[in-house]
Amino acid sequence: MSGKKTKANRATKQKAKSKKSNSKKRTGLLIVSILIFGILGLIAFGLSKSKGGKKEKKHSNTSISKQNKVISSCKRSPLFPTKHGMKAPFAVDLRQGTAFRGLRIIEARRNGKYLQLPGWDKFGFLGLYTLDNKGNIFTAPMPYVSIDINPPKEQDRILKVDARTGKMSVFMNLPFTKPPSAKNPFGVIGLEYDCTTNSLYATSVAGSTYKKEYGKIFQINPDTKIILDTYDNLDAMGVTIFAGKTGRRIYIGLARKPEVYSIGLDEQGGFKHDLRFEFSLKDVSGGADVKAHRMRIKDNVMTLKAREFSYSLITASVSMRTIYKYKYNPEKDKWEFIELHSENPNAHLNNNL
């Protein structure tokens, strides 16, 4: 009887061991399966992330292109030229010379008609201009040969040509650290409008001396004339805005050096105070000690109109300009030189509205 019980006990123990062994095997297989699936999952996730990264990069480049279209997409041509029998497209003629003062609107074609309304010439000679989302033209006085025509006290102001009536008037006088003088009769030089934030930007060198920079860059609300932000103690001439790999930046041509710098802009269009060197106009074949006066960016190509500048009226009368072109490389977040050439005598016809 005890022998049978012993055999039965042994059989029971063997079955238990067998079940335990099978259980361990199943557990082991389960763990191995989990590990395999986990590894496969990680590989799949890595591939997905890699593909997603490429898509994200492509989306990023697309986003850059869209941002730059938004920056100037809302700018409109004024309506008043059509009321005077002119046919679009138009160009703004701001050539400094003895032929006329103020500005003229020209039909942008050979032998096109031109328009100069009464009252425009009383503001003397003018510099650069920009348009806003309503078709208003913003420009500023620019001394030429004599301060009798453009007295220093009137240089740190912005002028506005109404989009509907064509009436030119003083839009606003800008504050300065020190006023313009006979030694430096210049005030507002560069102007740009940003559709993204409805901001008007103006560069001024008012009050600066050969040794000290008192210039400012202003961010202005064109609807309220409120100064939203300033970048102080920097003399800048030309100005334009571009959205690159690191976001929107305002690009400026320095008044003292043949160099272009940029400053980051926040979501409201204010300055981030991260002044960054971009390139020098002297570091290219044929480059010279000239300053970036007029700046425009289209299809990732920056076109600079450069001129001599040393805060004197003599250089203000120099008509010859040099055109520099640079192309943006989004991979390197850098501007790469393309070419330079002398300005076409009829270049004003390219200033299409």
C-alpha positions as CSV (number, residue, x, y, z in Angstrom):
1,M,0.0,0.0,0.0
2,S,2.8,2.4,0.9
3,G,4.6,1.4,-2.4
4,K,1.6,2.4,-4.4
5,K,1.4,5.7,-2.5
6,T,5.1,6.4,-3.1
7,K,4.7,5.8,-6.8
8,A,1.6,8.0,-6.9
9,N,3.5,10.7,-5.0
10,R,6.4,10.5,-7.4
11,A,4.0,10.7,-10.4
12,T,2.4,13.7,-8.8
13,K,5.7,15.4,-8.2
14,Q,6.9,14.7,-11.8
15,K,3.6,16.2,-13.1
16,A,4.1,19.2,-10.9
17,K,7.7,19.6,-12.0
18,S,6.6,19.2,-15.6
19,K,3.9,21.9,-15.2
20,K,6.4,24.1,-13.5
21,S,9.0,23.6,-16.2
22,N,6.4,24.3,-18.9
23,S,5.2,27.3,-17.1
24,K,8.8,28.6,-16.9
25,K,9.2,27.9,-20.6
26,R,6.0,29.8,-21.5
27,T,7.1,32.7,-19.2
28,G,10.5,32.7,-20.9
29,L,9.0,32.6,-24.4
30,L,6.6,35.4,-23.3
31,I,9.5,37.6,-22.1
32,V,11.5,36.9,-25.3
33,S,8.4,37.8,-27.3
34,I,8.0,41.0,-25.4
35,L,11.6,41.9,-25.9
36,I,11.4,41.1,-29.6
37,F,8.3,43.2,-30.1
38,G,9.8,45.9,-28.0
39,I,12.9,46.0,-30.2
40,L,10.8,46.0,-33.3
41,G,8.7,48.7,-31.9
42,L,11.7,50.9,-31.1
43,I,13.1,50.3,-34.6
44,A,9.7,51.2,-36.1
45,F,9.5,54.3,-33.9
46,G,13.0,55.3,-35.0
47,L,12.1,54.9,-38.7
48,S,8.9,56.8,-38.1
49,K,10.7,59.6,-36.3
50,S,13.3,59.7,-39.1
51,K,10.7,60.0,-41.7
52,G,8.8,62.5,-39.6
53,G,12.0,64.6,-39.2
54,K,12.3,64.8,-43.0
55,K,8.7,65.9,-43.3
56,E,9.2,68.3,-40.5
57,K,12.2,69.8,-42.3
58,K,10.3,70.1,-45.5
59,H,7.4,71.7,-43.6
60,S,9.9,74.1,-42.0
61,N,11.2,75.2,-45.4
62,T,7.6,75.6,-46.6
63,S,6.8,77.6,-43.5
64,I,9.8,79.9,-44.1
65,S,8.5,80.6,-47.7
66,K,5.0,81.3,-46.4
67,Q,6.2,83.6,-43.7
68,N,8.1,85.7,-46.2
69,K,5.1,86.0,-48.5
70,V,3.1,87.2,-45.5
71,I,5.7,89.9,-44.6
72,S,4.9,92.0,-47.8
73,S,1.7,90.3,-49.1
74,C,-0.7,93.0,-47.9
75,K,1.1,96.0,-49.4
76,R,-1.1,97.8,-51.9
77,S,-0.6,100.4,-54.6
78,P,-2.3,103.8,-54.1
79,L,-5.5,104.6,-55.9
80,F,-4.9,108.3,-56.6
81,P,-2.8,107.8,-59.8
82,T,-5.7,106.1,-61.6
83,K,-7.8,109.2,-60.8
84,H,-5.4,111.2,-62.8
85,G,-5.6,109.0,-65.9
86,M,-2.5,106.9,-65.2
87,K,-2.3,103.1,-65.9
88,A,-0.8,100.6,-63.6
89,P,1.8,99.4,-62.8
90,F,3.4,102.5,-61.3
91,A,6.9,103.4,-60.1
92,V,8.1,105.9,-57.6
93,D,10.7,108.3,-58.9
94,L,12.8,109.6,-56.0
95,R,16.0,110.5,-57.8
96,Q,17.8,113.3,-56.2
97,G,18.7,116.0,-58.7
98,T,17.9,119.5,-59.9
99,A,15.1,118.5,-62.2
100,F,12.5,118.3,-59.5
101,R,11.9,118.1,-55.7
102,G,9.6,115.7,-53.8
103,L,8.5,112.6,-55.6
104,R,6.9,111.6,-58.9
105,I,4.7,108.7,-59.8
106,I,5.6,107.2,-63.2
107,E,3.9,104.6,-65.4
108,A,6.4,101.7,-65.2
109,R,6.9,101.4,-69.0
110,R,9.0,103.2,-71.6
111,N,7.8,106.7,-72.2
112,G,5.1,106.3,-69.5
113,K,3.4,109.4,-68.1
114,Y,4.4,110.9,-64.8
115,L,2.5,112.6,-62.1
116,Q,3.6,115.2,-59.5
117,L,0.8,116.7,-57.5
118,P,0.8,120.3,-56.1
119,G,2.4,120.5,-52.7
120,W,4.8,117.6,-53.1
121,D,7.8,119.8,-53.9
122,K,7.6,121.9,-50.8
123,F,9.1,119.0,-48.8
124,G,12.3,119.3,-50.7
125,F,14.3,116.2,-51.7
126,L,13.2,112.8,-50.4
127,G,14.8,109.5,-49.6
128,L,13.4,106.0,-49.5
129,Y,9.8,104.9,-49.3
130,T,7.6,102.0,-48.3
131,L,3.9,101.1,-48.8
132,D,1.4,99.9,-46.2
133,N,-1.7,97.7,-46.4
134,K,-3.9,100.6,-47.5
135,G,-1.7,101.9,-50.3
136,N,-0.3,104.9,-48.3
137,I,3.2,105.9,-49.3
138,F,5.6,106.6,-46.4
139,T,8.8,108.5,-47.2
140,A,11.2,111.0,-45.5
141,P,13.2,114.1,-46.4
142,M,16.8,113.6,-47.6
143,P,19.3,116.5,-47.7
144,Y,20.7,117.3,-51.1
145,V,23.6,119.8,-51.7
146,S,22.1,122.5,-49.5
147,I,20.5,122.5,-46.1
148,D,18.5,125.6,-47.1
149,I,16.1,123.3,-49.0
150,N,16.2,120.5,-46.4
151,P,17.0,122.2,-43.0
152,P,18.4,119.8,-40.3
153,K,15.4,120.4,-38.0
154,E,13.0,118.9,-40.5
155,Q,15.0,115.7,-41.2
156,D,13.9,113.4,-38.4
157,R,10.3,113.1,-39.6
158,I,8.2,110.7,-41.7
159,L,6.0,112.0,-44.5
160,K,2.8,110.3,-45.8
161,V,1.1,110.4,-49.2
162,D,-2.5,109.5,-48.8
163,A,-3.5,106.5,-50.8
164,R,-6.8,108.0,-52.0
165,T,-6.2,111.7,-52.3
166,G,-2.4,111.8,-53.0
167,K,-2.0,114.6,-50.4
168,M,1.5,114.6,-48.8
169,S,1.8,115.7,-45.2
170,V,3.9,115.2,-42.1
171,F,3.0,111.8,-40.6
172,M,5.0,112.2,-37.4
173,N,8.2,113.7,-36.0
174,L,10.5,111.2,-34.3
175,P,12.2,111.8,-31.0
176,F,16.0,111.9,-31.0
177,T,18.8,111.8,-28.4
178,K,20.4,114.8,-30.1
179,P,18.9,116.8,-32.9
180,P,20.3,116.9,-36.5
181,S,22.7,119.7,-37.2
182,A,24.8,121.2,-40.0
183,K,27.6,118.7,-39.1
184,N,25.1,115.8,-39.6
185,P,22.0,117.0,-41.3
186,F,20.5,113.5,-41.7
187,G,17.6,112.1,-39.9
188,V,15.3,109.3,-41.1
189,I,16.9,107.3,-43.9
190,G,15.4,103.8,-44.1
191,L,11.7,102.7,-44.1
192,E,10.0,99.4,-44.2
193,Y,6.4,98.1,-43.5
194,D,5.7,94.6,-42.1
195,C,2.3,93.1,-42.9
196,T,2.8,90.4,-40.2
197,T,2.5,92.8,-37.3
198,N,1.2,96.0,-39.0
199,S,4.5,97.7,-38.1
200,L,6.3,100.6,-39.7
201,Y,10.0,100.5,-39.2
202,A,12.2,103.6,-39.6
203,T,16.0,104.1,-39.2
204,S,17.4,107.4,-38.1
205,V,20.9,108.7,-37.6
206,A,19.8,112.0,-36.1
207,G,22.3,113.7,-33.8
208,S,25.1,111.2,-34.4
209,T,28.7,112.4,-34.7
210,Y,31.8,111.0,-36.2
211,K,32.7,109.5,-32.8
212,K,29.4,108.7,-31.3
213,E,26.3,106.8,-32.5
214,Y,23.0,108.2,-31.4
215,G,20.9,106.6,-34.1
216,K,17.7,104.6,-33.5
217,I,15.5,102.0,-35.2
218,F,11.8,102.6,-34.5
219,Q,8.9,100.2,-34.6
220,I,5.7,102.3,-35.1
221,N,2.0,101.5,-35.3
222,P,1.0,103.3,-38.5
223,D,-2.6,103.5,-37.4
224,T,-2.0,105.2,-34.0
225,K,1.5,106.7,-34.6
226,I,2.5,105.1,-31.3
227,I,6.2,104.1,-31.1
228,L,6.1,100.5,-29.9
229,D,9.8,99.7,-29.6
230,T,13.2,101.2,-30.3
231,Y,16.7,99.9,-30.9
232,D,19.1,102.6,-29.6
233,N,22.6,103.8,-30.3
234,L,22.9,102.2,-33.8
235,D,23.3,104.1,-37.0
236,A,21.5,102.2,-39.8
237,M,20.5,103.1,-43.3
238,G,18.7,100.5,-45.4
239,V,16.3,98.2,-43.7
240,T,14.2,95.1,-44.7
241,I,12.6,92.1,-43.1
242,F,13.0,88.4,-43.8
243,A,12.0,85.1,-42.1
244,G,14.8,82.6,-42.1
245,K,15.6,79.4,-40.3
246,T,15.6,81.0,-36.9
247,G,12.6,83.2,-37.4
248,R,11.8,86.8,-38.5
249,R,14.7,89.2,-38.5
250,I,15.1,92.8,-39.5
251,Y,18.2,93.3,-41.7
252,I,20.0,96.7,-41.7
253,G,22.8,98.3,-43.6
254,L,25.2,100.1,-41.2
255,A,25.9,103.8,-41.8
256,R,29.4,103.6,-40.5
257,K,30.7,100.3,-42.0
258,P,30.1,98.4,-45.3
259,E,28.4,95.7,-43.4
260,V,24.9,94.2,-43.0
261,Y,23.6,93.1,-39.6
262,S,20.3,91.7,-38.4
263,I,18.2,91.8,-35.3
264,G,15.6,89.2,-34.3
265,L,11.9,90.2,-34.0
266,D,9.4,88.8,-31.5
267,E,5.8,87.9,-32.3
268,Q,4.7,91.6,-31.8
269,G,7.5,92.8,-34.1
270,G,9.6,94.1,-31.2
271,F,13.4,93.9,-31.1
272,K,15.1,90.9,-29.4
273,H,18.4,92.8,-29.0
274,D,20.5,90.0,-30.5
275,L,22.4,92.0,-33.1
276,R,24.1,89.6,-35.5
277,F,26.7,90.2,-38.2
278,E,25.6,88.9,-41.6
279,F,28.2,89.9,-44.2
280,S,30.6,92.7,-45.4
281,L,30.3,94.4,-48.8
282,K,34.1,94.6,-48.9
283,D,34.6,90.8,-48.6
284,V,33.5,90.0,-52.2
285,S,35.2,90.4,-55.5
286,G,34.8,94.1,-56.6
287,G,33.4,95.1,-53.2
288,A,34.0,98.6,-51.8
289,D,33.7,100.7,-48.7
290,V,30.1,101.6,-49.5
291,K,26.9,101.4,-47.3
292,A,23.7,99.4,-47.9
293,H,21.3,102.2,-48.6
294,R,18.3,100.4,-50.2
295,M,17.4,96.8,-49.3
296,R,14.8,94.5,-50.8
297,I,14.3,90.7,-50.6
298,K,12.4,88.6,-53.1
299,D,12.4,84.9,-53.6
300,N,15.2,84.5,-51.1
301,V,17.4,87.0,-53.0
302,M,18.5,90.2,-51.2
303,T,19.2,93.1,-53.5
304,L,21.2,96.0,-52.0
305,K,21.7,99.4,-53.5
306,A,24.9,100.6,-52.0
307,R,26.3,104.2,-51.9
308,E,29.0,106.3,-50.3
309,F,28.0,107.8,-47.0
310,S,29.9,109.8,-44.4
311,Y,27.2,112.2,-42.9
312,S,28.1,114.9,-45.4
313,L,26.1,116.7,-48.1
314,I,28.8,116.0,-50.7
315,T,28.2,112.3,-50.6
316,A,24.5,112.9,-50.6
317,S,24.8,114.3,-54.1
318,V,26.6,111.3,-55.5
319,S,24.2,109.6,-57.9
320,M,26.2,106.5,-58.8
321,R,25.1,103.3,-56.9
322,T,26.3,99.8,-56.8
323,I,23.9,96.8,-56.8
324,Y,24.9,93.8,-54.7
325,K,22.9,90.5,-54.7
326,Y,23.0,87.7,-52.1
327,K,21.0,84.5,-51.9
328,Y,19.8,82.9,-48.7
329,N,21.0,79.4,-47.9
330,P,18.4,77.9,-45.5
331,E,20.6,74.9,-44.5
332,K,23.4,77.2,-43.3
333,D,21.2,80.1,-42.3
334,K,23.6,82.3,-44.3
335,W,23.5,84.8,-47.1
336,E,25.8,83.9,-50.1
337,F,27.1,86.4,-52.5
338,I,25.8,86.2,-56.1
339,E,27.0,89.3,-58.0
340,L,27.5,93.1,-58.1
341,H,27.1,95.6,-60.9
342,S,26.7,99.4,-61.4
343,E,23.2,100.8,-61.2
344,N,21.1,101.3,-64.4
345,P,20.5,105.0,-65.0
346,N,16.8,104.1,-65.3
347,A,16.7,102.0,-62.1
348,H,13.9,104.2,-60.7
349,L,11.6,102.4,-63.1
350,N,12.2,99.2,-61.1
351,N,10.7,100.8,-58.0
352,N,7.3,99.4,-58.8
353,L,4.4,100.1,-56.5
